[in-house]
Amino acid sequence: MPGSLPFLSLAFQRRFLLTGLFFIVVFQGYSQLREIFPLQTNWKFAKGPQPNAFQPDFDDSKWETVSIPHDWAIAGPFIPEADGNTAKLPWKGEGWYRYPLKWSASFNDKMVYLLFDGVMAFPEVYVNGILAGRWDYGYNSFYLDITKFLQPGKQNIIAVHADTRQHDSRWYPGAGIYRKVQLITVNPVHVDIWGVQVTTPVIKPNYADVNVIANVVNQASAPYDDINVQFSIVNAAGFEVATSTVKGRVAEGTNKDFEATLRMTNPKLWDIGQGTLYKMLTIIRRGDVIIDTDITSFGVRSTRFDPDHGFYLNDKRVQLKGVNLHHDHGPLGAAFYPRAMERQLQLLKDMGCNAIRNSHNVAAPELLELCDKMGILVFDEIFDKYDGKADITDTTDFASFAHRNVSNFVRRDRNHPSVFIWSVGNEIGDVQWNVNGGFDKLRTMTNEVLRYD
C-alpha cells in the first residue's frame, strides 16, 4: 500500500486509516506527528477589569472555575432598562480567562498553535505575560503561533482578555470564549492550518476527478529538498479509493502549494438528506519519515445557478426551503454545544427544511460539519453590516480587516460540501445606496472570497 505505516498490518491500515484509533497508534509510533489538544476544562474566569491578570504570577485562586465554551452573560441578571433586542442580558463589558498549560514532552522541537473558534469580542491573548496576538471580529475563528512564548519544562499561563464594549448587535451576541479552544502541535514543516483545498471539477456517472492543493509551511532553519506529499482519498468505510504523491522542495521560512488530481471510480454523491463524505489524507514525508499528517473532509457534488430555473445540485433543480439561523441556543446562550445544534437541525429537517443561512455572522465550524453529515445546504455568511456589528470601528483599516477575516472564513469553510454560496454581508446600507464607499467595500470583500475559493 503506498504510504503504508510499517508498524500496522496492511488490513488494519486500509480499514482504520482515518479513525481516532489511527491517530492514537500513529502518535505512539511516530511522536513527531501533529497532535490536537482540546483546552476545555480548568479555566479560571473573572468579569470586569483585572489589572495585571495577564502576568503569569497573578493570583487567580479566587476566580470562578469554568469550562469552555463559556458565555458569561447568559446567567444574567436581566437589565430592565437595556436594549430588548439583545435579551436585556449583561453581555456588555470585559472579562479575563486564565489557563495553566502544563509542559508536555510532545511540545519539544514543535510549532505550537492556539486555535480559537470564537471569542466575543476583541480578544487579546497573552502567553506567560507577553501579548501573543489579538483578533478584531468576535464571531470569526483565528489561530496564533505561540511557540516562542512558551517556556520548556514549566507550567505556562495563557491569559485571554475579552471586551464587548465596542461590539454592536441587533440580537443576543453572548460574551467571552463561547466556542472551543484547541492547542495544535506540528513539526516545523507541516500543512498549514486550513491549508488544504479540495474541489471536484469533473463529475461523471462512473468517475470523478478530485483536485487537491495543500499549502506546506517550512518554519525550520534549513530548506527541505526531498519533500513527498501523498494524497489519499478514503471512503466512509475506511478504504482507500485513490492516491497520488507529489515531490518538491520548500525553502526555509517559506510555504509552497503541492497540487494533484485524483480520479475516483463510481463516487457516491453528496446530496440533500444524504451526507456522503470522503476524507482526504495528506501525508508529508522527508525520505521515508512521516513528518506531518492532515485530514480534510469533503463531498463529491456539483452546484450551479440557472437564470430561469434557479439552483441545481448534481444537475437536479432544488427548491430551497430554508431558514435564517442565529448562533445562540436560546436559554443555553451563545456557548456552542454540538448536541443542541444537532437537535435544532433535526427539528428543522423534520419540518421540511433543506437549507440554512447563518445569520448574520461566521458560524461555529461544527454547524458546517453537522450540515455536511445531515445533508443540509448552507448559505454561509460572514457579516451583518460593515460597522460595529462586524466589530469595525472608526480606526479600522477596512482592506486589512477584510483580508484577514475573509481569509480565515473561506479557508476554514471552503471544503464543506454543504456550503453552496458565500455571503459577505446582510443589510448593508452603504452598499444599497453606494454611500461611504459602499461599492468599493463590497468589491474588496468579494475579491477576497475569490482569492481563497
CORGI-V681949 format. One record per backbone hydrogen bond with DSSP energy under -0.5 kcal/mol. NH is the residue of the N-H (numbers start at 0). CO is the residue of the C=O. Records with the same first field share a line. If there is no record, write none. Layout:
NH: CO, CO
This chain:
3: 0
5: 3
7: 4
12: 8
13: 9
14: 10
15: 11
16: 12, 237
18: 15
21: 18
22: 18
23: 19
24: 20
25: 21
26: 22
27: 23
28: 24
29: 25
32: 29
34: 184
36: 182
37: 35
38: 180
39: 37
42: 65
43: 97
44: 63
45: 95
47: 93
52: 49
54: 51
57: 54
59: 57
62: 59
63: 44
65: 42, 63
67: 39
69: 176
71: 69, 174
73: 70
75: 72
78: 87
79: 77
81: 78
85: 82
86: 83
87: 82
88: 85
90: 88
94: 161
95: 45
96: 159
97: 43
98: 157
99: 41
100: 98, 155
101: 99
106: 103
107: 104
109: 106
110: 185
112: 183
113: 143
114: 181
115: 113, 141
116: 179
119: 175
120: 118
123: 160
124: 132
125: 123, 158
126: 129
127: 156
128: 53
129: 126
131: 124, 129
132: 124
134: 122
139: 136
141: 115
143: 113
145: 111, 143
146: 111
148: 145
149: 145, 146
151: 149
153: 150
155: 100, 153
157: 98, 155
158: 125, 156
159: 96
160: 123
161: 94, 159
162: 120
163: 92
166: 163
167: 387
172: 170
175: 119
177: 175
178: 117
181: 114
182: 36
183: 112
184: 34
185: 110
186: 290
189: 187, 216
191: 214
194: 191
196: 212
198: 210
201: 208
203: 206
207: 263
208: 201
209: 207, 261
210: 198, 208
211: 259
212: 196
213: 257
214: 194
215: 213, 255
216: 189
217: 253
218: 187, 216
223: 249
224: 222
226: 247
227: 284
228: 245
229: 227, 282
230: 243
231: 280
232: 241
233: 278
234: 238
237: 234
240: 232
241: 232
243: 230
245: 228
247: 226
249: 223
252: 217
253: 217, 250
255: 215
257: 213
259: 211
261: 209
263: 207, 261
265: 205
268: 266
269: 299
270: 273
272: 374
273: 270
274: 372
275: 273
277: 297
278: 233
279: 295
280: 231, 278
281: 279, 293
282: 229, 280
283: 291
284: 227, 282
285: 288
286: 225, 284
288: 285
289: 287
290: 283
291: 283
293: 281
295: 279
297: 277
300: 298
303: 311
305: 309
309: 305
311: 303
312: 315
313: 301
315: 312
317: 310
319: 317
322: 354
324: 356
325: 323
328: 332
331: 328
332: 329
335: 177
336: 334
340: 336
341: 337
342: 338
343: 339
344: 340
345: 341
346: 342
347: 343
348: 344
349: 345
350: 346
351: 348
352: 347
353: 320
354: 320
355: 376
356: 322
357: 355, 378
358: 324, 356
359: 357
361: 381
366: 363
367: 363
368: 364
369: 365
370: 366
371: 367
372: 368
373: 369
374: 370
375: 370
376: 353
377: 417
378: 355
379: 377, 420
380: 378
381: 422
386: 384
389: 386
390: 387
391: 386
392: 390
395: 392
397: 395
400: 396
401: 397
402: 398
403: 399
404: 400
405: 401
406: 402
407: 403
408: 404
409: 405
410: 406
411: 407
412: 408
413: 409
415: 412
418: 415
419: 377, 417
420: 377
422: 379
425: 383
427: 425
428: 426
430: 427
431: 427
432: 428
434: 429
437: 434
440: 436
441: 437
442: 438
443: 439
444: 440
445: 441
446: 442
447: 443
448: 444
449: 445
450: 446
451: 447, 448
452: 448
